[in-house]
Amino acid sequence: MVSFVEQLNESVAYIRNRCKGETAVGIILGSGLGNLVQEIETTCEIPYEEIPHFPVSTVQGHRGRLLFGRLGGKPVWVMAGRFHFYEGYTAQQVSYPVRVLRLLGVKTLLLTNAAGGVNPKFSIGDLMVIQDHISFFTQNPLIGKNEDELGTRFPDMSEPYSKSLISKVESLAAEHNIPLQKGVYTGVTGPTFETRAEYKLIHLLGGDAVGMSTVQETIAAVHAGMAVFAMSVITDIGIREEENTITHEEVLQAAREAEPKLTLLFTEMVKSL
Ligand code: HPA
């Protein structure tokens, strides 16, 4: 039986053998937000299913490949498509690619996602910088034996999202006249969208947005000592009293429409790193 760390090393060795890239920046793209890859001068591409020990993405709107290339002239590893707990993967599998990125040399991780807004000031299409998160409604990916080679047993989580990366994006957004919201992302398991009572509860608990990804990846990244930056596209407003039905198609559509702003910001951000 190959140990977890040995599995990671095998994944990394396979990737290194196919892609010669070295870089400190990694990006994971969320639902309906895969078009950023068009901005990348790709030099190497590996479908997830070809990487040993990698889970395989199944959900519609996710493409499932690892890319190496340049964004705004800077080298990046990009995970186009992520793994979700609701697909049946364990929390550890969901965060597996983050560990692989870390072992590939990534120290700064940029994440995107589609999320439901529960802050009444938010509108569909808003970009929200994730300032902090609530992960209690999901499963922690660090449960189980701690791999001391990857990180400490009890990681500090006082600054899961790097303050310096947040201020960098705020200045870039101001420069390009892109309005930004800032708030707390609440991670849930899905796959159901929330009931009205649940959206209200999330808001009462201090959440500004809710989504089915990101928190497990962030936890694994912080555990491994990475600096994380994450941005949500608000694709639906959960706290509406009327017309409160939400569909996956609507989420993907709203994500696609907001994507150009996000692509611009991410490109500028990578350039500045
Ligand atoms: N809830 C949970 N996840 C989501 C939502 C939502 O309203 N929108 C996009 N992802």
Boltz pocket constraint, residues with backbone or C-beta under 6 A from the ligand:
constraints:
  - pocket:
      binder: B
      contacts: [[A, 114], [A, 115], [A, 116], [A, 117], [A, 188], [A, 190], [A, 192], [A, 193], [A, 194], [A, 210], [A, 211], [A, 212], [A, 233], [A, 235], [A, 236], [A, 238], [A, 246], [A, 251]]
      max_distance: 6.0
